[in-house]
Amino acid sequence: MKSTKADMSLLPALHPFTTPAAIPVTYTLGGRRFCGFPEEFHPTVSHRRIDARLEETVVTAHTPEGLELKAVCQVYLDYPVVDWVMYVTNRGTENSPILSDWRIVTEYAGESPRLAHSNGDTCNQEGYTWWTDPLPEGTVRTVKPDGDGTSCKGAFPYMRLCFNGWGVNVAVGWTGTWQVDVRCTDGRVSLSAGQAAFASYLKPGETVRTPRMTYEGYTGEETRAANLWRSFYFDHILPRRDGNPLPPQLVLHTWMIDGLPEFCGVTEENQIKALETYRAGGLHPDIWWIDAGWYPCNNTWPITGNWYPHPEHFPRGMGPVGQYCDRENMQLLVWFEPERVYHTSDLFRQHPDFLLKYRGAPNQWLEENALLNLGDPAVCDWLIELIDGIIKESHIRVYRQDFNFPPAPYWDSNTEPGRVGLLENLHIQGYYRYWDALLERNPGLWIDSCASGGRRNDLETMRRAVPLHYTDVGYGNHLIKQLQHREMFQWIPYFRAHTMNWDQPDGTYGNTNQPLDEFAFQNAMTPAMTCMVEWNDSPAMYALARRMLPVWRKAAALELSCDYYPLTDCRRDASDWYAMQFDGVREGFIQIIRNIRVAEDSVTLHPYVDVTKTYTFTDVLGKRSFVVSGAALADEGFCDRLEPRSGVIWFYTKA
């Protein structure tokens, strides 16, 4: 969905740059409160056109103490979108005054304000749940993640401020603990956003920054808001490979080899054997996935810090596997967790000066691990050189980064007096610099973001990565996945699902794999998919995959080019139908799933239709087809009958 003139008319309400004094940032410096950049700081303004679709304004000012203030505003010319970020650098020779209460503040006015927000990935089945809260006069509401130092656990850094007839999509770009305070006073709603805790002086040469705040205006209702965001995301946020949009990606892998956990059993021999077997069976992956355990870890994958291939498993390194993938037009993906350093690893012993060690109350897990201090430029440089070398030697085309512990206890227990929030701020800047360097040094490389699932998928991270593994919860629980996918399709629309079944014959869900079937594929129709057919599976399993994957690939391509319309409620309830529509200019599809305990044999849906068109619907798997007018669909709805625990995808064209 593209923006309209009505949408673009909202740009002035989104606080683009006007004057230095009106920059939407507030801060306290040395006990004195400021809004914007006052004349006494002698601000200068520069404008530049980044490309045909984006303009940037940079405002620079200097305080008497030697602090350089820089605010950067980007205005998109094809969408009603503005984003802001501010930097402060100590250019002086002495420590600066304390900088605190640092927030980007925007304000809006409209009728019946509401805030739509989510709890993000909570690492349990309650995650990815949405609420819409009214904002009556006098409301003060705070939205922030749990405080473990990740950006998506307990609160989602994407939210929507809704008024009657219009609203604002809001996204936070900060991979630590952010905070948004929502206040409704005198008929106006203000959003005050920043790092949750920051009150620090800066040493000479140090730079700190705010989260990047992105605001998109929209006219109409929330379904339109979601599709305008999706379109902006695909055009401006989603990383590209060799300049091209990411297409659907099929993932295959081998794991739990010889009973060893995760990928501790992978070798050059068994990886190439599995690849050859898959190809002989007619399955050709876009991505060959090697996850945790490929390094020396004594068959215990959480022992991280030995970043080199296991010499017994890969005596020639991983290069032969990567070269095989290159020859066969596949991309090798390899897992890393560089920020967590286990106490028995080479890195822990050889570079204690690179680490922040936990100094708080007794906690075995925190004490056994340390945080690689990416806030130290020398440490960040060392890591860039190390991992860049492995990427090149191994022919890695997708760099996968995980993060399986909370960084906040390491920052907090090492904080110096007068330096609250400084370690977090410097670390996150180093994290961005590290990824930017890998991407710059390896053209065509792309990044998979993971943090025990989806705990670090804020917008600044998503400008550099995609969440192929957006959660650690519910891989084979279809009801949980339906709820998760509902949120992901609207806000982070490139992601991956597994074709797993965890449901028992009685309709309950456990966490162990049941036989793979068509229903598992129906619940994994996402832009990327991991097909759980094992390399040594039966011919029947290979035949199932060959039947289902063409349907998935066609649906996934439409998911990346069409507008998205949920057609049913989604309550993580086995008694509910689940349906969605992807609609494009000339084609689209409707998917319907009858969960195991749905009582009704049929369902009538009310899809988005163009009453001037004629629709030809085709169920490829069921070999059914029919033609109907858009006017009839609008009047009568779309009806289908399904067996319990089954699904269907109706592809359609418009004429």
C-alpha positions as CSV (number, residue, x, y, z in Angstrom):
1,M,0.0,0.0,0.0
2,K,1.5,3.3,-1.1
3,S,1.0,6.6,0.7
4,T,-1.6,9.1,-0.5
5,K,-1.6,12.9,-0.6
6,A,-3.7,12.7,2.6
7,D,-1.0,10.7,4.3
8,M,1.8,13.0,3.1
9,S,-0.2,16.0,4.4
10,L,0.5,14.6,7.9
11,L,4.3,15.3,7.7
12,P,4.2,18.6,9.5
13,A,2.5,16.9,12.4
14,L,5.4,14.4,12.6
15,H,7.9,17.0,13.7
16,P,10.3,17.4,10.8
17,F,13.1,20.0,11.3
18,T,12.0,23.6,11.3
19,T,14.5,25.5,13.6
20,P,17.2,24.5,16.0
21,A,15.2,25.7,18.9
22,A,12.3,23.4,17.9
23,I,14.3,20.2,17.6
24,P,12.1,17.7,19.5
25,V,14.8,16.7,22.1
26,T,15.0,17.6,25.8
27,Y,17.9,17.1,28.1
28,T,19.5,18.3,31.3
29,L,23.2,19.4,31.2
30,G,25.0,20.2,34.4
31,G,21.7,20.7,36.2
32,R,20.2,23.1,33.5
33,R,17.2,22.0,31.4
34,F,17.2,22.5,27.6
35,C,14.6,22.0,24.8
36,G,16.1,21.9,21.4
37,F,19.4,23.8,20.6
38,P,19.4,27.3,21.9
39,E,21.1,30.2,20.2
40,E,23.8,30.4,22.9
41,F,25.1,27.0,21.5
42,H,25.6,28.6,18.1
43,P,23.8,25.9,16.0
44,T,24.5,25.4,12.4
45,V,22.3,23.6,9.9
46,S,23.1,21.5,6.8
47,H,20.7,19.8,4.4
48,R,21.4,17.1,1.9
49,R,19.4,14.8,-0.4
50,I,20.5,11.3,0.3
51,D,18.6,9.9,-2.7
52,A,15.4,10.6,-4.6
53,R,13.4,9.3,-1.6
54,L,15.2,10.7,1.4
55,E,16.4,14.1,2.8
56,E,18.6,14.6,5.8
57,T,19.1,17.6,8.0
58,V,22.0,17.8,10.5
59,V,22.1,20.4,13.2
60,T,25.3,20.8,15.1
61,A,25.9,23.0,18.2
62,H,28.6,23.4,20.8
63,T,28.3,24.2,24.5
64,P,30.8,26.3,26.4
65,E,32.1,23.1,28.1
66,G,33.2,21.6,24.8
67,L,30.3,19.3,24.1
68,E,29.3,18.9,20.5
69,L,25.6,18.3,20.1
70,K,24.4,16.8,16.8
71,A,20.7,16.1,15.9
72,V,19.9,14.2,12.7
73,C,16.5,14.4,11.1
74,Q,15.6,12.2,8.1
75,V,12.4,12.9,6.1
76,Y,11.2,10.4,3.6
77,L,9.8,11.8,0.4
78,D,7.6,8.8,-0.6
79,Y,6.1,8.0,2.8
80,P,4.9,10.2,5.7
81,V,7.9,9.2,7.8
82,V,10.3,11.2,9.9
83,D,13.0,9.8,12.1
84,W,15.3,11.5,14.7
85,V,18.5,10.6,16.5
86,M,20.9,12.8,18.6
87,Y,24.6,12.4,19.4
88,V,26.7,14.2,22.0
89,T,30.5,14.1,21.8
90,N,33.0,15.6,24.3
91,R,35.4,17.6,22.2
92,G,37.0,19.2,25.2
93,T,39.9,18.2,27.4
94,E,38.0,17.7,30.7
95,N,35.2,15.5,31.8
96,S,31.8,17.0,30.8
97,P,29.0,18.0,33.1
98,I,26.4,15.3,33.8
99,L,24.0,14.7,30.8
100,S,20.7,13.3,31.9
101,D,16.9,13.2,31.3
102,W,17.6,12.9,27.6
103,R,14.5,12.3,25.5
104,I,13.1,12.7,22.0
105,V,9.7,14.3,22.6
106,T,6.9,14.5,20.0
107,E,3.3,15.7,20.5
108,Y,0.0,15.1,18.7
109,A,-3.6,16.1,18.9
110,G,-6.6,14.2,17.8
111,E,-9.9,12.7,19.0
112,S,-10.2,9.5,21.1
113,P,-6.5,8.7,21.5
114,R,-5.6,5.1,22.0
115,L,-2.2,3.3,22.3
116,A,-1.8,-0.1,20.6
117,H,1.2,-2.0,22.1
118,S,2.6,-5.5,22.7
119,N,4.7,-7.4,25.2
120,G,7.1,-8.6,22.5
121,D,9.0,-11.9,22.8
122,T,8.7,-12.8,26.5
123,C,10.3,-16.2,26.0
124,N,7.1,-17.9,27.0
125,Q,3.7,-18.6,25.2
126,E,2.2,-15.3,26.5
127,G,4.5,-13.3,24.2
128,Y,3.4,-11.4,21.1
129,T,0.2,-10.3,22.8
130,W,-1.4,-7.0,21.8
131,W,-3.4,-4.5,23.8
132,T,-5.2,-1.3,22.8
133,D,-5.5,1.1,25.7
134,P,-7.6,4.3,25.7
135,L,-5.7,7.4,26.7
136,P,-8.2,9.6,28.6
137,E,-7.2,13.1,29.8
138,G,-4.6,12.9,32.5
139,T,-3.1,9.5,31.4
140,V,0.5,8.8,32.1
141,R,1.7,5.4,30.8
142,T,5.2,4.0,30.5
143,V,6.1,1.3,28.0
144,K,9.6,-0.3,28.3
145,P,11.1,-3.8,28.1
146,D,11.8,-5.9,31.2
147,G,15.2,-4.3,31.9
148,D,17.5,-7.2,31.2
149,G,19.2,-5.1,28.6
150,T,17.4,-6.4,25.5
151,S,15.0,-4.4,23.5
152,C,12.0,-6.7,22.9
153,K,11.4,-8.7,26.1
154,G,8.3,-7.5,27.9
155,A,7.6,-4.7,25.5
156,F,7.7,-4.4,21.8
157,P,9.6,-1.4,20.3
158,Y,6.8,-0.9,17.8
159,M,3.5,0.7,18.7
160,R,0.7,2.7,17.3
161,L,-0.9,5.9,18.5
162,C,-4.5,6.0,17.1
163,F,-6.9,8.9,16.8
164,N,-10.2,8.9,15.0
165,G,-9.4,8.8,11.3
166,W,-5.6,8.9,11.5
167,G,-2.7,8.0,13.7
168,V,1.1,7.5,14.0
169,N,3.1,4.2,13.7
170,V,6.0,4.5,16.2
171,A,9.2,2.5,16.2
172,V,12.1,2.6,18.6
173,G,15.6,1.9,17.3
174,W,17.6,1.0,20.4
175,T,19.0,-2.5,21.2
176,G,19.0,-2.0,25.0
177,T,16.5,-0.9,27.5
178,W,14.4,2.0,26.0
179,Q,11.5,3.8,27.5
180,V,8.5,5.6,26.0
181,D,6.4,7.7,28.4
182,V,2.9,8.5,27.0
183,R,1.1,11.5,28.5
184,C,-2.3,12.9,27.6
185,T,-2.8,16.5,28.9
186,D,-4.8,19.4,27.6
187,G,-6.1,17.4,24.7
188,R,-2.7,16.5,23.4
189,V,-0.7,13.3,23.6
190,S,3.1,13.4,24.0
191,L,5.5,10.6,23.5
192,S,8.8,11.0,25.4
193,A,11.3,8.4,24.3
194,G,14.9,7.6,25.2
195,Q,17.3,5.2,26.9
196,A,15.5,4.1,30.1
197,A,18.4,5.1,32.4
198,F,21.1,7.6,31.5
199,A,22.8,10.1,33.7
200,S,26.5,10.4,32.9
201,Y,29.4,12.7,32.3
202,L,31.5,12.1,29.2
203,K,35.3,11.7,29.2
204,P,37.2,13.5,26.4
205,G,36.5,11.9,23.1
206,E,33.5,9.9,24.1
207,T,30.2,9.9,22.1
208,V,26.8,8.9,23.3
209,R,23.5,8.8,21.3
210,T,19.8,8.5,21.7
211,P,17.6,5.8,20.3
212,R,16.6,6.5,16.7
213,M,12.9,7.3,16.8
214,T,10.8,6.7,13.6
215,Y,7.3,8.1,13.2
216,E,4.9,7.2,10.3
217,G,1.6,9.1,9.9
218,Y,-1.4,7.4,8.3
219,T,-5.0,8.2,7.5
220,G,-7.8,5.8,8.0
221,E,-8.0,2.8,10.3
222,E,-5.5,0.4,11.8
223,T,-5.6,-2.1,8.9
224,R,-4.4,0.6,6.6
225,A,-1.8,1.7,9.1
226,A,-0.4,-1.8,9.2
227,N,-0.1,-2.0,5.4
228,L,1.4,1.4,5.0
229,W,4.1,0.4,7.6
230,R,4.7,-2.9,5.7
231,S,5.2,-1.0,2.5
232,F,7.6,1.4,4.1
233,Y,9.4,-1.4,5.7
234,F,9.9,-3.3,2.4
235,D,11.0,-0.2,0.6
236,H,13.3,1.4,3.2
237,I,14.1,-1.0,6.1
238,L,14.5,-4.6,5.0
239,P,18.1,-5.3,4.2
240,R,18.9,-6.3,0.6
241,R,21.3,-8.8,-0.9
242,D,23.4,-7.5,-3.7
243,G,21.0,-4.6,-4.0
244,N,18.0,-6.9,-4.5
245,P,15.0,-7.5,-2.1
246,L,15.3,-10.8,-0.2
247,P,13.2,-13.5,-1.9
248,P,11.6,-16.4,-0.1
249,Q,14.2,-18.6,1.5
250,L,14.0,-22.3,2.1
251,V,16.2,-23.5,5.0
252,L,17.5,-27.1,5.5
253,H,19.9,-28.4,8.1
254,T,21.0,-31.4,10.1
255,W,21.0,-31.4,13.9
256,M,21.2,-33.6,16.9
257,I,23.6,-35.8,15.0
258,D,24.6,-39.0,16.8
259,G,22.5,-37.8,19.7
260,L,24.7,-34.8,20.4
261,P,22.9,-31.5,21.3
262,E,22.2,-28.8,18.7
263,F,24.9,-28.9,16.0
264,C,27.8,-30.3,18.1
265,G,28.0,-33.3,15.8
266,V,28.4,-31.5,12.5
267,T,31.4,-32.4,10.4
268,E,32.6,-31.6,6.9
269,E,31.7,-35.2,5.9
270,N,28.2,-35.4,7.2
271,Q,27.3,-31.9,6.1
272,I,28.2,-32.6,2.5
273,K,26.7,-36.0,2.6
274,A,23.4,-34.5,3.8
275,L,23.4,-31.8,1.2
276,E,24.0,-34.4,-1.6
277,T,21.2,-36.6,-0.2
278,Y,18.7,-33.7,-0.1
279,R,19.5,-32.7,-3.6
280,A,19.2,-36.2,-4.9
281,G,15.7,-36.3,-3.2
282,G,14.6,-33.1,-5.0
283,L,15.1,-30.7,-2.1
284,H,17.4,-27.7,-2.8
285,P,17.8,-25.2,0.1
286,D,18.4,-21.5,-0.4
287,I,20.1,-21.6,3.0
288,W,22.2,-24.4,4.6
289,W,22.0,-23.7,8.3
290,I,24.8,-24.6,10.8
291,D,23.8,-23.5,14.3
292,A,25.5,-23.7,17.8
293,G,28.2,-26.2,18.4
294,W,30.5,-26.1,15.3
295,Y,33.4,-24.8,17.5
296,P,35.3,-26.6,20.2
297,C,32.8,-26.8,23.1
298,N,33.1,-30.3,24.6
299,N,29.7,-31.1,23.1
300,T,28.2,-28.4,25.2
301,W,27.1,-25.6,22.9
302,P,26.8,-22.8,25.5
303,I,30.6,-22.9,26.0
304,T,31.2,-19.9,23.7
305,G,34.4,-18.1,23.1
306,N,36.4,-20.5,20.9
307,W,35.6,-19.0,17.6
308,Y,37.3,-21.4,15.2
309,P,35.9,-24.6,13.6
310,H,36.3,-27.8,15.6
311,P,39.7,-29.1,14.3
312,E,38.5,-32.8,14.4
313,H,35.2,-32.1,12.8
314,F,36.5,-29.6,10.2
315,P,40.2,-30.4,9.7
316,R,40.2,-28.1,6.6
317,G,37.9,-25.5,8.3
318,M,34.4,-24.9,7.1
319,G,35.6,-23.6,3.7
320,P,34.8,-26.9,1.9
321,V,31.2,-26.8,3.1
322,G,30.9,-23.1,2.1
323,Q,32.5,-23.7,-1.3
324,Y,30.0,-26.6,-1.9
325,C,27.1,-24.3,-1.1
326,D,28.5,-21.6,-3.4
327,R,28.8,-24.1,-6.3
328,E,25.3,-25.3,-5.8
329,N,23.8,-21.8,-5.5
330,M,23.1,-22.1,-1.8
331,Q,24.0,-19.7,1.1
332,L,25.9,-21.1,4.1
333,L,24.5,-19.7,7.4
334,V,26.6,-20.0,10.5
335,W,25.7,-19.2,14.1
336,F,27.8,-17.0,16.4
337,E,27.3,-15.6,19.9
338,P,30.3,-13.3,20.3
339,E,29.1,-11.2,23.1
340,R,28.8,-14.0,25.6
341,V,32.1,-15.5,26.7
342,Y,32.1,-18.7,28.8
343,H,34.7,-19.0,31.6
344,T,36.4,-22.1,30.2
345,S,36.9,-20.7,26.7
346,D,40.1,-19.5,25.1
347,L,38.8,-16.0,24.8
348,F,38.0,-15.8,28.6
349,R,41.5,-17.0,29.5
350,Q,43.5,-15.0,26.9
351,H,41.7,-11.7,27.0
352,P,40.3,-10.9,30.4
353,D,40.9,-7.2,29.6
354,F,38.2,-7.5,26.9
355,L,35.5,-8.6,29.3
356,L,33.0,-7.2,31.7
357,K,32.6,-9.7,34.5
358,Y,29.5,-9.9,36.8
359,R,30.1,-8.3,40.2
360,G,26.6,-8.5,41.7
361,A,24.8,-10.8,44.1
362,P,25.7,-14.6,43.7
363,N,24.4,-16.0,40.4
364,Q,26.1,-19.0,38.9
365,W,25.0,-18.4,35.3
366,L,26.1,-14.8,35.3
367,E,29.4,-15.6,37.0
368,E,30.2,-18.4,34.6
369,N,29.8,-16.0,31.6
370,A,31.3,-12.6,30.8
371,L,30.2,-9.9,28.4
372,L,32.5,-9.0,25.6
373,N,32.9,-5.2,26.0
374,L,32.0,-3.9,22.6
375,G,31.9,-0.4,24.1
376,D,35.7,-0.5,24.0
377,P,36.8,0.4,20.4
378,A,39.9,-1.8,20.6
379,V,37.7,-4.8,21.5
380,C,35.3,-4.1,18.8
381,D,38.1,-3.8,16.2
382,W,39.5,-7.1,17.4
383,L,36.2,-8.8,17.0
384,I,35.7,-7.4,13.5
385,E,39.0,-8.7,12.4
386,L,38.4,-12.2,13.9
387,I,34.8,-12.8,12.6
388,D,35.5,-11.2,9.2
389,G,38.3,-13.7,8.7
390,I,36.0,-16.6,9.6
391,I,33.3,-15.3,7.2
392,K,35.8,-15.1,4.3
393,E,37.6,-18.4,5.0
394,S,34.3,-20.3,5.4
395,H,32.4,-18.7,2.6
396,I,29.6,-17.7,5.0
397,R,26.8,-15.8,3.2
398,V,24.4,-15.4,6.2
399,Y,25.9,-14.3,9.5
400,R,23.7,-15.4,12.4
401,Q,24.2,-13.7,15.7
402,D,22.5,-15.0,18.9
403,F,22.5,-13.5,22.5
404,N,21.5,-15.9,25.3
405,F,22.0,-14.0,28.5
406,P,21.1,-10.5,29.9
407,P,23.7,-7.8,29.5
408,A,22.2,-5.4,32.0
409,P,23.7,-7.1,35.1
410,Y,27.2,-6.7,33.6
411,W,26.7,-3.1,32.8
412,D,25.0,-2.3,36.1
413,S,27.6,-4.1,38.3
414,N,30.5,-2.3,36.5
415,T,29.0,1.2,36.5
416,E,31.2,3.9,37.9
417,P,29.8,6.8,40.0
418,G,28.4,9.5,37.7
419,R,28.2,7.1,34.7
420,V,24.7,5.6,34.8
421,G,23.8,4.1,31.4
422,L,27.2,4.9,29.8
423,L,28.3,1.2,29.5
424,E,25.0,0.3,27.8
425,N,25.2,3.2,25.4
426,L,28.8,2.6,24.3
427,H,28.2,-1.2,24.0
428,I,25.2,-0.8,21.7
429,Q,27.1,1.7,19.5
430,G,29.8,-0.9,19.2
431,Y,27.3,-3.6,18.3
432,Y,26.0,-1.4,15.4
433,R,29.6,-0.6,14.3
434,Y,30.5,-4.3,14.4
435,W,27.6,-5.3,12.1
436,D,28.2,-2.4,9.8
437,A,31.8,-3.4,9.4
438,L,30.9,-7.0,8.6
439,L,28.4,-5.9,6.0
440,E,30.8,-3.4,4.4
441,R,33.7,-5.9,4.2
442,N,31.5,-8.7,2.8
443,P,29.3,-7.5,-0.1
444,G,26.3,-9.7,-0.4
445,L,26.4,-10.8,3.2
446,W,23.2,-10.5,5.2
447,I,22.5,-11.0,8.9
448,D,20.1,-13.1,11.0
449,S,19.2,-11.4,14.3
450,C,18.5,-13.7,17.3
451,A,18.6,-13.2,21.1
452,S,17.1,-16.3,22.6
453,G,14.6,-15.8,19.9
454,G,13.3,-12.3,19.2
455,R,14.5,-10.2,22.2
456,R,16.6,-7.8,20.1
457,N,14.5,-6.9,17.0
458,D,14.2,-3.2,17.4
459,L,14.2,-1.1,14.3
460,E,17.9,-0.1,14.4
461,T,18.7,-3.8,14.4
462,M,16.2,-4.5,11.7
463,R,17.9,-1.9,9.4
464,R,20.8,-4.3,9.4
465,A,19.3,-7.7,9.8
466,V,16.2,-10.0,9.5
467,P,14.8,-12.2,12.3
468,L,15.0,-15.6,10.7
469,H,14.6,-16.9,14.3
470,Y,12.2,-14.5,15.9
471,T,11.3,-16.7,18.9
472,D,12.4,-19.7,20.9
473,V,8.8,-20.5,21.8
474,G,6.3,-22.7,20.1
475,Y,8.1,-24.0,17.0
476,G,5.5,-26.8,16.6
477,N,2.6,-25.3,18.6
478,H,0.4,-24.0,15.8
479,L,-1.8,-21.8,18.0
480,I,1.2,-20.0,19.4
481,K,2.6,-19.5,15.9
482,Q,-0.6,-18.1,14.6
483,L,-0.5,-15.4,17.3
484,Q,3.1,-14.7,16.7
485,H,2.7,-14.5,12.9
486,R,-0.1,-12.1,13.3
487,E,2.2,-9.6,14.9
488,M,5.2,-10.3,12.7
489,F,3.3,-9.9,9.4
490,Q,2.2,-6.4,10.5
491,W,5.5,-5.1,11.9
492,I,8.6,-7.1,10.9
493,P,7.2,-8.9,7.8
494,Y,10.3,-10.9,6.8
495,F,10.7,-13.9,9.2
496,R,10.9,-17.7,9.3
497,A,8.9,-20.5,10.7
498,H,9.5,-24.3,11.2
499,T,7.4,-27.1,9.9
500,M,7.0,-28.9,13.2
501,N,4.0,-30.6,14.8
502,W,3.8,-30.7,18.6
503,D,0.1,-31.5,18.9
504,Q,-1.1,-34.8,20.4
505,P,-4.0,-36.9,19.0
506,D,-6.3,-35.4,21.7
507,G,-5.6,-31.9,20.5
508,T,-3.3,-30.8,23.3
509,Y,0.2,-29.5,22.7
510,G,3.5,-30.7,24.2
511,N,7.0,-29.8,23.1
512,T,8.1,-32.9,21.3
513,N,8.0,-33.6,17.6
514,Q,5.2,-35.5,16.1
515,P,5.1,-36.8,12.5
516,L,5.4,-34.1,9.9
517,D,2.3,-33.6,7.8
518,E,0.5,-31.1,5.5
519,F,-1.0,-29.2,8.5
520,A,2.5,-28.4,9.7
521,F,3.3,-26.8,6.4
522,Q,0.1,-24.8,6.4
523,N,1.1,-23.3,9.7
524,A,4.6,-22.3,8.5
525,M,3.6,-20.3,5.4
526,T,6.0,-17.4,6.1
527,P,8.5,-15.6,3.9
528,A,11.3,-18.0,5.0
529,M,10.7,-21.6,6.1
530,T,12.7,-24.4,7.7
531,C,11.5,-27.7,6.2
532,M,11.9,-30.3,8.9
533,V,12.2,-33.2,6.6
534,E,15.5,-34.9,7.8
535,W,18.1,-35.8,5.2
536,N,17.7,-39.5,6.0
537,D,13.9,-39.4,6.1
538,S,11.6,-41.8,4.2
539,P,10.6,-41.3,0.6
540,A,7.1,-40.4,1.8
541,M,8.5,-37.4,3.7
542,Y,10.5,-36.3,0.7
543,A,7.3,-36.5,-1.4
544,L,5.4,-34.5,1.1
545,A,8.0,-31.7,1.0
546,R,8.0,-31.8,-2.8
547,R,4.2,-31.4,-2.8
548,M,4.1,-28.5,-0.3
549,L,7.1,-26.4,-1.1
550,P,5.9,-25.0,-4.4
551,V,2.8,-23.9,-2.7
552,W,4.8,-22.2,0.1
553,R,7.1,-20.5,-2.3
554,K,4.3,-19.0,-4.3
555,A,2.5,-17.8,-1.1
556,A,5.8,-16.5,0.4
557,A,6.4,-14.4,-2.7
558,L,2.9,-12.8,-2.4
559,E,3.6,-12.2,1.3
560,L,6.5,-10.0,0.3
561,S,4.6,-8.0,-2.3
562,C,1.0,-7.7,-1.2
563,D,-1.1,-6.0,1.5
564,Y,-2.0,-8.1,4.6
565,Y,-5.5,-8.5,6.0
566,P,-6.3,-10.6,9.1
567,L,-9.7,-12.2,8.4
568,T,-10.4,-13.7,11.9
569,D,-9.6,-13.0,15.5
570,C,-6.4,-14.7,16.8
571,R,-6.6,-15.8,20.4
572,R,-4.3,-18.8,20.7
573,D,-7.4,-21.0,20.9
574,A,-7.8,-24.4,19.3
575,S,-11.6,-23.7,19.0
576,D,-11.0,-20.8,16.6
577,W,-10.7,-20.6,12.8
578,Y,-7.6,-18.8,11.6
579,A,-7.6,-17.0,8.3
580,M,-5.6,-14.2,6.5
581,Q,-5.5,-12.6,3.1
582,F,-2.6,-11.2,1.1
583,D,-3.9,-8.9,-1.7
584,G,-2.0,-7.4,-4.6
585,V,-2.9,-5.4,-7.7
586,R,-3.4,-8.5,-9.8
587,E,-3.2,-11.5,-7.5
588,G,-3.2,-12.7,-3.9
589,F,-4.3,-15.5,-1.7
590,I,-6.6,-16.4,1.2
591,Q,-5.5,-19.0,3.7
592,I,-7.9,-20.7,6.0
593,I,-7.0,-23.0,8.9
594,R,-9.5,-25.1,10.9
595,N,-7.8,-25.7,14.3
596,I,-8.4,-29.1,16.0
597,R,-11.3,-28.1,18.3
598,V,-13.3,-25.9,15.9
599,A,-16.9,-27.0,16.1
600,E,-18.3,-25.6,12.9
601,D,-17.6,-27.5,9.6
602,S,-17.6,-24.3,7.5
603,V,-16.6,-20.7,7.8
604,T,-17.7,-17.5,6.0
605,L,-15.0,-14.8,5.7
606,H,-15.2,-11.2,4.5
607,P,-12.0,-10.5,2.5
608,Y,-10.8,-7.3,1.1
609,V,-12.2,-7.2,-2.5
610,D,-12.4,-4.9,-5.5
611,V,-16.1,-5.0,-6.5
612,T,-15.1,-4.0,-10.1
613,K,-13.0,-7.1,-10.6
614,T,-13.7,-10.8,-11.4
615,Y,-11.7,-13.3,-9.2
616,T,-10.5,-16.7,-10.3
617,F,-9.7,-18.8,-7.2
618,T,-7.6,-22.0,-7.3
619,D,-6.8,-24.5,-4.5
620,V,-3.7,-26.0,-6.0
621,L,-3.5,-28.9,-3.5
622,G,-7.2,-29.7,-3.6
623,K,-7.4,-29.2,-7.4
624,R,-10.4,-27.0,-7.1
625,S,-11.2,-23.8,-8.9
626,F,-14.0,-21.3,-9.4
627,V,-14.7,-17.8,-10.7
628,V,-16.7,-15.1,-8.8
629,S,-17.3,-11.4,-9.1
630,G,-15.9,-9.0,-6.5
631,A,-19.4,-7.7,-6.0
632,A,-20.7,-11.2,-5.1
633,L,-17.7,-11.7,-2.7
634,A,-18.5,-8.4,-1.0
635,D,-22.2,-9.3,-0.6
636,E,-22.0,-13.0,0.3
637,G,-18.5,-13.4,1.7
638,F,-16.1,-16.3,1.0
639,C,-17.2,-19.6,2.4
640,D,-15.3,-22.9,2.6
641,R,-15.7,-26.2,4.4
642,L,-12.7,-27.9,6.0
643,E,-12.0,-31.0,8.0
644,P,-10.7,-30.5,11.6
645,R,-7.0,-29.9,11.8
646,S,-6.6,-28.9,8.1
647,G,-5.8,-25.9,6.0
648,V,-6.2,-24.5,2.5
649,I,-4.6,-21.8,0.4
650,W,-6.8,-20.2,-2.2
651,F,-4.7,-18.4,-4.7
652,Y,-6.5,-15.9,-6.9
653,T,-6.1,-13.6,-9.9
654,K,-8.1,-10.6,-10.7
655,A,-9.5,-9.6,-14.1
